[in-house]
Amino acid sequence: MTGNTTLQRLMTEELRDIYHAERQLVKALPKLVKASTSPDLRDALDNHLRETEEHVSRLEQAFELMGETPKTKSCAGMLGIVEEGADLIRESDKGPALDAGLIAGAQRAEHYEIAVYGTLMNWAKALGHDDVAELLSSTLEEEKAADAKLSELAETGINEAAKSGTDDEEEEDGAEEKEEDDDESPRSRSSRKQPQMAAAGAGSSRSTSKSRAGNGRGR
Ligand SMILES: [Fe+2]
């Protein structure tokens, strides 16, 4: 009995997690639709957006069936996946290569969800919530179908089209990576600044705040 109580609590937490994940996807998918060039990809993503809205409402039903109030719990996994997708869109021109990248990002989201729904479905069964298991199973099947559709789109043209784009970016790769490092790693930035600050401090009293005004970034 105690075991079941624990699994029930775990399941509620996991439902909250995926509830947050699905709601994030409802916001993120329209951005992927907008960024994609292939009409088939747009259709697939748009179709999955509608399904995702349904997944949200199925989860609300699942909460109710389990006697719980629908609540979200921040899903760091999906937050990361969504953020990577947003970065890709920001850094890329529209075209087949971005389409291939969008598929990769969307499939990451799908695989995450497939893992979660598979687990939740089994937990629901173990807890005797067959009605909940059935709801989760419908969603799981749609996630798998969406994933398969994305693979099909990649394999039947988008990857091939992405290959034939002009590839004069190779030389710039190094420079781009450096830029990214600057952007994405405030820690490395501050560690680079520190010697400068130390150097500035070496020849002047600590209270000379002029050099600090330039380097100090408020942290
Ligand atoms: Fe979903």
Residues whose N, C-alpha, C, O or C-beta is under 5 A from the ligand:
A	BS01	LIG	T52 H55 E113
